[in-house]
Amino acid sequence: MKHLLYILTLICITPNALFAQKKKVEIFKYVEGMPEPTFNLNEYLAKNLEYPEEAMQKGIQGRVLVKFIVTEKGTLDSIHTIGPVLGGGLEDEAIRVIKNMPLWKPGKQNGRPVKVYYTQPLSFKLTDDSTSQSVNAAGH
């Protein structure tokens, strides 16, 4: 009888434990109100983006795509590069600059803040007389 009661208890508890799952948080690609920086993005990038010495010495230039999530609170999460790797420290510099950004205005769906993927292209270009970097701030 003792064993039967134990087995019945397990049968009653197990289905609840098996089906108890965390609510999956959806991360959107596009929403009614896309996330926006709360600051001048071009100014921020021009002031903070530095051309890596290794890339300058090796003549490496090009566009780095940085993908991240703008959270419901406007913080940035899951920051990483996508696309071809250029090397010379360009990807590391792009990630560093994005990680240090101030808060963003979160994206909204149905009137509530939600997590949204965002991709920011950063173009690094060398000039003949000196080094410079240009920044394309048309991300999504």
C-alpha positions as CSV (number, residue, x, y, z in Angstrom):
1,M,0.0,0.0,0.0
2,K,2.9,2.3,0.8
3,H,4.4,1.7,-2.6
4,L,1.1,2.3,-4.4
5,L,0.7,5.7,-2.6
6,Y,4.2,6.6,-3.7
7,I,3.6,5.7,-7.3
8,L,0.3,7.6,-7.4
9,T,2.0,10.6,-5.9
10,L,4.7,10.5,-8.7
11,I,2.1,10.1,-11.4
12,C,0.2,13.2,-10.1
13,I,3.4,15.4,-9.8
14,T,5.4,14.3,-12.8
15,P,3.0,15.7,-15.5
16,N,3.1,19.1,-13.9
17,A,6.9,19.1,-13.7
18,L,7.2,17.9,-17.3
19,F,4.9,20.6,-18.7
20,A,6.0,23.5,-16.6
21,Q,8.1,25.7,-18.9
22,K,9.2,29.2,-18.8
23,K,7.3,31.6,-21.0
24,K,9.4,32.1,-24.2
25,V,10.3,35.7,-24.7
26,E,9.9,36.7,-28.4
27,I,12.6,38.8,-30.0
28,F,11.3,40.8,-32.9
29,K,13.0,41.8,-36.1
30,Y,10.5,44.5,-37.0
31,V,8.0,46.2,-34.7
32,E,5.5,49.1,-35.0
33,G,7.9,51.4,-33.2
34,M,11.6,50.5,-33.9
35,P,14.2,51.2,-31.3
36,E,16.1,54.5,-31.5
37,P,19.2,55.9,-29.9
38,T,18.5,58.5,-27.3
39,F,21.6,60.4,-28.5
40,N,23.1,61.5,-31.8
41,L,24.4,58.2,-33.2
42,N,26.6,59.7,-35.9
43,E,28.2,62.1,-33.3
44,Y,28.7,59.3,-30.8
45,L,30.4,57.0,-33.4
46,A,32.6,59.7,-34.8
47,K,33.8,60.6,-31.3
48,N,34.3,57.1,-30.0
49,L,35.2,54.8,-32.9
50,E,39.0,54.4,-33.3
51,Y,40.7,52.8,-36.3
52,P,42.7,49.8,-34.9
53,E,46.5,50.2,-35.4
54,E,46.8,46.7,-36.8
55,A,44.2,47.3,-39.4
56,M,45.9,50.6,-40.4
57,Q,49.3,48.9,-40.7
58,K,47.9,46.1,-42.9
59,G,45.7,48.4,-44.9
60,I,42.5,46.6,-43.9
61,Q,39.3,48.5,-44.5
62,G,35.6,47.7,-45.1
63,R,32.2,47.4,-43.4
64,V,31.6,45.5,-40.2
65,L,28.0,44.6,-39.3
66,V,27.2,44.5,-35.6
67,K,24.0,42.8,-34.6
68,F,22.5,43.2,-31.1
69,I,19.3,43.2,-29.2
70,V,17.7,46.4,-27.8
71,T,15.9,45.2,-24.7
72,E,12.6,46.4,-23.2
73,K,14.7,48.7,-21.0
74,G,16.8,50.2,-23.8
75,T,20.0,48.3,-22.9
76,L,22.0,46.4,-25.5
77,D,22.4,42.7,-25.3
78,S,23.9,39.8,-27.4
79,I,26.3,42.1,-29.2
80,H,28.2,40.3,-32.0
81,T,29.4,40.8,-35.6
82,I,27.9,39.1,-38.6
83,G,29.1,38.7,-42.2
84,P,32.7,38.3,-43.4
85,V,35.5,38.8,-41.0
86,L,37.9,41.6,-42.0
87,G,40.4,41.2,-39.2
88,G,43.0,43.6,-37.9
89,G,40.9,44.4,-34.9
90,L,38.0,46.0,-36.8
91,E,35.4,43.6,-35.4
92,D,36.7,44.0,-31.8
93,E,36.6,47.8,-32.1
94,A,33.1,47.7,-33.6
95,I,31.8,45.6,-30.7
96,R,33.6,47.8,-28.1
97,V,32.0,50.9,-29.4
98,I,28.5,49.4,-29.5
99,K,28.9,47.9,-26.0
100,N,29.7,51.3,-24.6
101,M,26.6,53.1,-26.1
102,P,24.2,54.9,-23.8
103,L,20.6,53.6,-23.4
104,W,18.3,53.4,-26.4
105,K,14.6,54.1,-26.7
106,P,13.2,50.5,-26.8
107,G,11.1,49.2,-29.7
108,K,7.3,48.9,-29.1
109,Q,4.8,46.4,-30.3
110,N,1.1,46.8,-29.4
111,G,2.0,49.7,-27.2
112,R,4.4,47.8,-25.0
113,P,8.3,47.8,-25.0
114,V,9.7,44.6,-26.5
115,K,13.1,43.1,-27.4
116,V,14.2,43.9,-31.0
117,Y,17.1,42.8,-33.1
118,Y,19.1,45.7,-34.6
119,T,22.0,45.6,-37.1
120,Q,24.4,48.6,-37.2
121,P,26.9,48.8,-40.1
122,L,30.2,50.5,-39.3
123,S,32.5,51.4,-42.3
124,F,36.2,51.7,-41.8
125,K,38.0,53.5,-44.6
126,L,41.6,54.6,-44.9
127,T,42.6,57.8,-46.8
128,D,45.9,58.6,-48.5
129,D,47.1,61.3,-46.2
130,S,45.8,60.1,-42.8
131,T,43.5,57.5,-41.3
132,S,39.9,58.1,-40.8
133,Q,36.8,56.1,-40.4
134,S,33.4,56.8,-41.8
135,V,30.3,55.6,-40.2
136,N,27.0,54.6,-41.7
137,A,24.3,54.9,-39.1
138,A,21.4,53.5,-41.1
139,G,20.9,50.3,-39.1
140,H,17.8,48.2,-38.3
